[in-house]
Amino acid sequence: MLLISHLIIALSSLVAATAAVIYPSYSKLKLSYLLTAATIATGTALVIVTHSPLLSSCLAGLTYTAVALSLIVAAQKRLAKDYINND
């Protein structure tokens, strides 16, 4: 059950971050932060509970985190640009 929750949260996180890039808003960024943190938390719990190999889990987690954070940074820049242009 934890694995399914982890996958759903991770995919939702990427969808939310992508939506934040396309249509930037503060609430979408907050949702992206929350879902990214939840994904990292459930991934850590999965590694602890299932005693899975740490190296492969860390590589997958680092790849996910890099993609998610890249999307979040792009969304932040677009939101800041929109904010500056609207003033």
N, C-alpha and C positions, 0 to 999 in steps of 0.2 A: 504494500500500500504506500509505503514511503517513497519507493522508486517512482510510482505513477504520479504521486504528488510532486515530486522533484521535477519530473519531465514536464508536467503541465505548467508549473511555476516558471521553469526555464524558458519554455516556448512563449508563455505569456509575457515574460520579461522582454524577450527579443521583439515581440510584436509591439509592445508598449513603447520601447525605445525607438523602433522604426516609425511608429506613429508620431512620436515626439519630434523626430527629425522632419517628417513631412509637414505636420501641423504643430509647430512648437507652442507649448503652453507650460506654465508653471506646474499645473496639476498633473500633466502628463510626465513631466520630469520627476515629480515626487513619486508617482506610481512606478516609474522606471527604477528609481533608487530603492524603493521598498521591495519590488520584485527581485532585483538583483541581489539585495542582501538576503532575502528569503531563499533564493537559489543557492547561494554560498552556504547558508546555514543548513539547508536540507542536504546538500552535498557532503558537508562535513559530518552530519549525522549518519548518512549512508556509509561513509568510509568507516566510521567508528562501529556502527552496528553490524555491518556485514563483513568486517575485517578484509575488505578488498585491497588489492595491491595499491600502495600509495602512489607509485610513480605514474601509472596510467591514469589514475583518478586525478592527480594533480595536473597532468598535461591537459586533460580534457577540461578541467576547471579553469586553468589559466587561459586556454583558448577561448572558452565561453566568456570569461571576464574581460579579456581583451576586446572581443567583438562588442559586448554590451557597453563597456566603458567608451569605446570609440563612438558608438551611436549616441550615447549620452552627451559626450563632449560636443559632437556635431550639433545636437539639439540645443545645447546651452549656447553655442555660438550663434545659431540662427535666431534663438529667442532674444539674445542680447542685441543682435543686429536689428531685429524687428522693433525692439524697444527704443533703440537709438533713432531709428528712422521715423518712428511715430511721434517723437518729441518735437 
